[in-house]
Amino acid sequence: MEKKNFANREIWLVYDGECPVCATYCKYTRLKEAAGKLILVDARHPSPLLDEVTALGLDIDQGMVVKIDGQIYYGPDAIHMLALLTNPSDFFNRLNVWIYGTKLGAKIAYPFGKAMRNLALKAKGVKHIDNLGQAARAKEAK
């Protein structure tokens, strides 16, 4: 696995701030140690990056987004990039790199994480973000 060097770059991570699985991942992943400047964007709040994600037709309920140097990574590709940026300094991060450090591992394991997110949101009684539906309704209202 090739370790990427992003020490002097901004890395944007769009995630669901109401999701305990997503929030825990962001809290315990040692991205800040390996990445330059990590900017977390809660997809539950309007932002230019969420607008960009929506304009690309990416459903944030189906996958997280990472943006590095203008390049958008979505779903399994996003978590794979995060694994490449992770400092495997503890058990959680070594496990993260082991599972998501290859594109195949990310593609296989990502649906499990997404299912855990859906279960957690349902247990909390929290609705999905529905960024694409919101955009379509806003467009119709005009």
C-alpha positions as CSV (number, residue, x, y, z in Angstrom):
1,M,0.0,0.0,0.0
2,E,1.4,3.4,-1.0
3,K,1.3,6.0,1.7
4,K,0.3,9.4,0.3
5,N,1.8,12.6,1.5
6,F,-0.7,15.4,2.0
7,A,1.0,17.2,4.8
8,N,0.6,20.7,3.3
9,R,-2.8,20.3,1.8
10,E,-6.4,20.9,2.9
11,I,-8.4,17.7,3.2
12,W,-12.2,18.2,3.3
13,L,-14.3,15.5,4.9
14,V,-18.1,15.7,4.4
15,Y,-19.9,13.4,6.9
16,D,-23.2,13.1,8.8
17,G,-22.8,14.9,12.1
18,E,-25.9,13.2,13.6
19,C,-24.6,9.7,12.9
20,P,-22.7,8.2,15.9
21,V,-20.8,5.8,13.6
22,C,-19.6,8.7,11.4
23,A,-18.8,11.0,14.4
24,T,-16.9,8.2,16.2
25,Y,-14.9,7.5,13.0
26,C,-14.0,11.2,12.7
27,K,-13.1,11.4,16.4
28,Y,-10.8,8.4,16.6
29,T,-9.2,8.3,13.2
30,R,-5.8,9.9,13.4
31,L,-6.2,12.0,10.3
32,K,-4.9,15.2,11.7
33,E,-1.5,13.7,12.5
34,A,-1.0,12.4,8.9
35,A,-2.9,15.1,7.0
36,G,-2.1,18.7,6.6
37,K,-5.3,20.6,7.5
38,L,-8.4,18.5,8.0
39,I,-11.6,20.3,7.6
40,L,-14.7,18.5,8.8
41,V,-18.0,19.5,7.1
42,D,-21.2,18.3,8.7
43,A,-23.6,17.5,5.8
44,R,-26.6,18.4,8.1
45,H,-25.7,22.1,7.6
46,P,-25.6,24.0,4.3
47,S,-22.1,24.6,2.9
48,P,-20.6,25.4,-0.5
49,L,-19.0,21.9,-0.5
50,L,-22.3,20.2,0.2
51,D,-23.7,22.2,-2.7
52,E,-20.9,21.0,-4.9
53,V,-21.5,17.4,-3.8
54,T,-25.2,17.7,-4.6
55,A,-24.5,19.3,-8.0
56,L,-22.4,16.3,-8.9
57,G,-25.4,14.1,-8.1
58,L,-23.7,12.4,-5.1
59,D,-26.2,11.2,-2.4
60,I,-24.5,11.9,0.9
61,D,-26.8,9.3,2.5
62,Q,-25.1,6.7,0.4
63,G,-21.5,7.7,1.0
64,M,-19.1,10.1,2.7
65,V,-17.1,12.6,0.6
66,V,-13.4,13.5,0.8
67,K,-12.0,16.4,-1.3
68,I,-8.3,16.8,-1.8
69,D,-6.8,19.2,-4.3
70,G,-10.1,19.7,-6.1
71,Q,-10.5,15.9,-6.5
72,I,-13.7,14.4,-5.0
73,Y,-13.7,10.9,-3.6
74,Y,-17.0,9.3,-2.7
75,G,-18.1,6.2,-0.7
76,P,-15.5,3.4,-0.7
77,D,-13.0,5.6,-2.5
78,A,-13.3,8.3,0.2
79,I,-12.8,5.9,3.1
80,H,-9.9,4.3,1.2
81,M,-8.2,7.7,0.8
82,L,-8.8,8.4,4.5
83,A,-7.1,5.1,5.3
84,L,-4.1,6.1,3.2
85,L,-3.9,9.3,5.3
86,T,-4.4,7.6,8.7
87,N,-1.6,7.4,11.2
88,P,-1.8,3.7,12.4
89,S,-0.8,4.7,15.9
90,D,-3.3,2.7,17.9
91,F,-5.5,-0.4,17.5
92,F,-8.5,1.5,15.9
93,N,-6.3,3.2,13.3
94,R,-4.3,0.0,12.5
95,L,-7.6,-1.8,12.0
96,N,-8.8,1.1,9.8
97,V,-5.8,0.9,7.6
98,W,-6.0,-2.9,7.5
99,I,-9.7,-2.9,6.4
100,Y,-9.8,0.1,4.1
101,G,-6.2,0.5,3.1
102,T,-6.8,-1.3,-0.2
103,K,-9.5,-0.4,-2.8
104,L,-10.8,-4.0,-2.6
105,G,-11.0,-3.9,1.2
106,A,-12.8,-0.6,1.1
107,K,-15.3,-1.8,-1.6
108,I,-16.1,-4.9,0.4
109,A,-16.3,-3.3,3.9
110,Y,-17.9,0.0,3.1
111,P,-21.5,-1.3,2.8
112,F,-21.2,-2.7,6.4
113,G,-20.3,0.8,7.7
114,K,-23.2,2.3,5.7
115,A,-25.6,-0.3,7.2
116,M,-24.3,0.5,10.7
117,R,-25.0,4.2,10.0
118,N,-28.5,3.5,8.9
119,L,-29.2,1.4,12.0
120,A,-27.8,4.1,14.3
121,L,-29.9,6.8,12.6
122,K,-33.0,4.7,12.9
123,A,-32.3,3.9,16.6
124,K,-31.8,7.6,17.3
125,G,-35.0,8.5,15.3
126,V,-32.9,10.8,12.9
127,K,-34.0,11.2,9.3
128,H,-31.5,10.9,6.4
129,I,-30.0,14.1,5.0
130,D,-31.7,13.7,1.6
131,N,-29.5,16.3,-0.1
132,L,-30.5,15.3,-3.6
133,G,-34.2,15.3,-2.7
134,Q,-33.9,18.7,-1.0
135,A,-32.2,20.1,-4.1
136,A,-34.9,18.8,-6.4
137,R,-37.7,20.2,-4.2
138,A,-35.9,23.6,-4.1
139,K,-35.5,23.6,-7.8
140,E,-39.2,22.8,-8.3
141,A,-40.2,25.6,-5.9
142,K,-38.5,28.2,-8.1
